[in-house]
Amino acid sequence: MRTLVAIPVYNEERYVARVVSSVLEYADDVLVIDDGSTDRTPALLAGLPVHVIRHAGNQGYGRSLIDAFAYAAGRGYDWVVTMDCDEQHEPARLPGFFAAQAVGGADILSGSRYIATMDAQTTPPADRRAINVAMTAEINERLGFEPALTDTFCGFKSHRVSALSKLALTECGYAFPMQLWPQVAAARLRVVEVPVKLIYKDLTRTFGGLLDDPAARLKHYRCVLHREIQRLEGRLPRAARVLLSACD
């Protein structure tokens, strides 16, 4: 069983060498998707034994994940693990994902920072936690996940590559999970949550542009989710039971 660990990065000169070196202690195949970094990230990556996809300009977090999935599929990997490069996802958790892959019974192993208490080092920014709670509740209600999901925004995940072939993902920005979950539900993929530690290292990080406004960010996420549910109407198990306008 071949597993690729994929790490999207954008201007991560502060962390990239340390994080990638730590990941290489647990994984042989590592792909870094450099989303148009303008700092020293490309130079630092050149000295590391990893595969690199480099975007000429910033295309977005979702685009980096979509490219990672295509890379894994095209090179015959069985699983692709995605994780961030800001030291909020611990490489030491990778063996837990690998073990869960071997057990079977899941198409997506989704990290959850809230499924169990794991010595949180920081408290998440209030607006991020509130949006996560609101959107996770809405996703569960509209898509009928059983058992209910507890964390729909964690990017630390392992994906069965053959299952990803059933999805048609196009959302390039931070709203990527809002397109992912309806497609996962429509394809009847099996989701198992894996506990990971809640870590926030840099509370000053921003989303950029209008998404820095929590109200605008929540509205955007709801619009993307609603549009995807509308597009998949008839394929979703429970979405029609909850009628919400796109931006309520």
C-alpha positions as CSV (number, residue, x, y, z in Angstrom):
1,M,0.0,0.0,0.0
2,R,1.6,3.2,-1.2
3,T,0.9,6.5,0.6
4,L,1.8,10.0,-0.5
5,V,2.0,12.8,2.1
6,A,1.0,16.1,0.4
7,I,1.8,19.5,2.0
8,P,0.4,22.8,0.5
9,V,2.7,25.7,1.2
10,Y,2.5,29.5,0.6
11,N,5.3,31.7,2.0
12,E,6.3,29.2,4.7
13,E,10.0,29.9,5.0
14,R,9.6,30.0,8.7
15,Y,8.4,26.4,9.0
16,V,8.9,24.5,5.7
17,A,12.4,23.0,6.3
18,R,11.6,21.9,9.8
19,V,8.1,20.5,9.0
20,V,9.2,18.6,5.9
21,S,12.3,17.1,7.6
22,S,10.0,15.9,10.4
23,V,7.5,14.4,7.9
24,L,10.4,12.5,6.2
25,E,11.0,10.7,9.5
26,Y,7.6,8.9,9.0
27,A,7.0,8.9,5.2
28,D,9.1,8.1,2.2
29,D,7.0,9.9,-0.4
30,V,6.4,13.6,0.2
31,L,4.9,16.1,-2.2
32,V,5.0,19.8,-1.5
33,I,2.7,22.1,-3.5
34,D,4.2,25.5,-3.5
35,D,1.3,27.9,-4.3
36,G,3.4,30.7,-5.8
37,S,5.5,31.6,-2.7
38,T,7.5,34.8,-3.0
39,D,9.7,34.3,0.0
40,R,12.6,31.8,0.5
41,T,10.3,28.8,0.4
42,P,11.3,27.7,-3.2
43,A,15.0,27.9,-2.3
44,L,14.5,25.9,0.9
45,L,12.5,23.2,-1.0
46,A,15.3,22.8,-3.5
47,G,17.5,21.3,-0.8
48,L,15.0,18.8,0.4
49,P,14.4,15.2,-1.0
50,V,10.7,15.8,-1.9
51,H,8.6,16.1,-5.0
52,V,7.5,19.7,-5.7
53,I,4.7,21.2,-7.7
54,R,5.1,24.9,-8.1
55,H,2.4,27.3,-9.1
56,A,3.6,30.3,-11.0
57,G,1.2,32.5,-9.0
58,N,-1.1,32.0,-5.9
59,Q,-4.0,29.9,-7.0
60,G,-5.5,29.0,-3.6
61,Y,-5.5,26.3,-0.9
62,G,-8.1,24.2,-2.7
63,R,-6.2,24.2,-5.9
64,S,-3.2,22.9,-4.2
65,L,-5.2,19.9,-2.8
66,I,-6.8,19.2,-6.1
67,D,-3.3,19.1,-7.7
68,A,-2.1,16.8,-5.0
69,F,-5.0,14.4,-5.6
70,A,-4.2,14.4,-9.3
71,Y,-0.5,13.7,-8.7
72,A,-1.3,10.8,-6.4
73,A,-3.8,9.3,-8.9
74,G,-1.4,9.7,-11.8
75,R,1.4,7.9,-10.0
76,G,-0.5,4.9,-8.6
77,Y,-0.6,5.8,-4.9
78,D,-3.3,4.1,-2.8
79,W,-3.7,6.9,-0.2
80,V,-2.8,10.6,0.0
81,V,-2.5,12.3,3.3
82,T,-2.8,16.1,3.3
83,M,-1.4,18.3,6.1
84,D,-0.5,21.9,6.7
85,C,3.0,23.3,7.0
86,D,2.5,25.8,9.9
87,E,3.3,23.2,12.7
88,Q,-0.4,23.0,13.5
89,H,-0.5,19.4,12.2
90,E,2.0,17.2,14.0
91,P,4.0,14.8,11.8
92,A,4.1,12.4,14.7
93,R,0.4,11.7,14.1
94,L,1.1,10.2,10.7
95,P,1.6,6.7,12.0
96,G,-1.9,6.8,13.4
97,F,-3.3,7.6,10.0
98,F,-1.2,4.9,8.4
99,A,-2.5,2.4,10.9
100,A,-6.1,3.4,10.3
101,Q,-5.6,3.0,6.5
102,A,-4.4,-0.6,7.1
103,V,-7.5,-1.4,9.2
104,G,-9.7,-0.5,6.3
105,G,-13.4,0.4,6.3
106,A,-12.9,4.1,5.4
107,D,-12.4,6.1,2.3
108,I,-11.6,9.3,4.1
109,L,-9.8,9.5,7.5
110,S,-10.6,13.0,8.6
111,G,-8.6,14.6,11.4
112,S,-10.7,16.1,14.2
113,R,-9.5,18.5,16.8
114,Y,-12.7,18.1,18.8
115,I,-13.4,14.4,18.9
116,A,-11.2,13.9,22.0
117,T,-9.3,16.0,24.5
118,M,-5.6,16.0,23.5
119,D,-3.8,18.6,25.5
120,A,-4.7,21.7,23.4
121,Q,-1.8,24.1,23.4
122,T,-3.8,27.1,22.5
123,T,-7.4,28.3,22.3
124,P,-8.6,28.7,18.7
125,P,-9.6,32.3,17.7
126,A,-13.3,32.7,18.7
127,D,-14.5,33.5,15.2
128,R,-12.8,30.4,13.7
129,R,-14.3,28.1,16.3
130,A,-17.7,29.7,15.9
131,I,-17.7,29.3,12.2
132,N,-16.5,25.7,12.4
133,V,-19.3,24.9,14.9
134,A,-21.9,26.5,12.7
135,M,-20.8,25.0,9.5
136,T,-20.2,21.5,11.0
137,A,-23.7,21.6,12.4
138,E,-25.2,22.6,9.1
139,I,-23.2,20.0,7.1
140,N,-24.4,17.3,9.5
141,E,-28.0,18.4,9.3
142,R,-28.1,18.8,5.5
143,L,-26.0,15.9,4.5
144,G,-26.9,13.4,7.2
145,F,-23.5,12.1,8.1
146,E,-23.7,9.2,10.6
147,P,-21.9,9.3,12.9
148,A,-22.0,13.1,12.8
149,L,-18.8,14.9,12.0
150,T,-17.2,17.0,14.7
151,D,-14.6,19.0,12.6
152,T,-15.3,19.8,9.0
153,F,-12.4,22.2,8.5
154,C,-9.4,20.2,9.6
155,G,-7.0,19.8,6.7
156,F,-5.2,16.8,8.2
157,K,-6.8,14.0,6.3
158,S,-6.0,10.7,4.5
159,H,-7.9,10.0,1.3
160,R,-8.3,6.7,-0.5
161,V,-7.1,7.6,-4.0
162,S,-9.6,5.3,-5.8
163,A,-12.5,7.0,-3.9
164,L,-11.3,10.4,-5.0
165,S,-12.0,9.4,-8.6
166,K,-15.7,9.7,-7.7
167,L,-15.3,13.4,-6.9
168,A,-15.2,16.4,-9.2
169,L,-13.5,19.1,-7.1
170,T,-13.1,22.6,-8.5
171,E,-13.2,24.9,-5.5
172,C,-9.8,26.6,-5.3
173,G,-10.0,28.7,-2.2
174,Y,-10.5,28.2,1.5
175,A,-14.1,27.1,1.0
176,F,-12.8,23.8,-0.5
177,P,-14.3,21.7,2.4
178,M,-17.8,23.1,1.6
179,Q,-17.6,21.5,-1.9
180,L,-15.8,18.4,-0.6
181,W,-18.4,17.2,1.9
182,P,-21.5,17.3,-0.3
183,Q,-19.6,15.3,-2.9
184,V,-18.4,12.8,-0.3
185,A,-22.0,12.4,0.8
186,A,-23.3,12.0,-2.8
187,A,-20.6,9.4,-3.6
188,R,-21.5,7.5,-0.3
189,L,-17.9,7.6,0.8
190,R,-17.1,6.2,4.2
191,V,-15.7,8.8,6.6
192,V,-13.9,8.0,9.9
193,E,-12.7,10.8,12.1
194,V,-9.2,10.5,13.6
195,P,-8.3,12.5,16.7
196,V,-5.6,15.1,16.3
197,K,-4.3,17.8,18.6
198,L,-5.7,21.3,18.6
199,I,-2.8,23.6,17.9
200,Y,-2.8,27.3,16.9
201,K,0.8,28.5,16.5
202,D,0.2,31.9,14.8
203,L,-3.0,33.7,15.8
204,T,-2.1,36.6,13.4
205,R,-2.6,34.5,10.3
206,T,-5.3,35.9,8.0
207,F,-7.4,34.5,5.1
208,G,-6.9,37.6,2.9
209,G,-9.4,40.1,1.4
210,L,-13.0,39.9,2.4
211,L,-12.6,36.6,4.1
212,D,-10.8,38.3,7.0
213,D,-14.3,39.5,8.0
214,P,-15.8,36.6,9.9
215,A,-19.4,37.5,8.7
216,A,-18.3,37.6,5.1
217,R,-16.4,34.4,5.5
218,L,-19.4,32.5,7.0
219,K,-21.6,33.8,4.2
220,H,-19.1,32.7,1.6
221,Y,-18.9,29.2,3.1
222,R,-22.6,28.9,3.2
223,C,-23.0,30.0,-0.4
224,V,-20.4,27.5,-1.7
225,L,-22.1,24.7,0.4
226,H,-25.6,25.6,-0.9
227,R,-24.5,25.8,-4.5
228,E,-22.9,22.4,-4.3
229,I,-26.0,20.9,-2.7
230,Q,-28.2,22.4,-5.4
231,R,-25.8,21.0,-8.1
232,L,-26.0,17.5,-6.6
233,E,-29.7,17.5,-5.9
234,G,-31.2,14.0,-6.2
235,R,-27.9,12.3,-5.2
236,L,-27.7,13.5,-1.6
237,P,-29.4,11.4,1.1
238,R,-31.0,14.2,3.2
239,A,-30.2,17.6,1.7
240,A,-33.7,18.3,0.5
241,R,-35.1,18.1,4.0
242,V,-33.5,21.3,5.1
243,L,-34.3,24.3,2.9
244,L,-31.9,27.2,3.4
245,S,-31.2,30.0,1.0
246,A,-27.6,30.3,-0.2
247,C,-26.5,33.1,2.1
248,D,-28.7,32.8,5.2
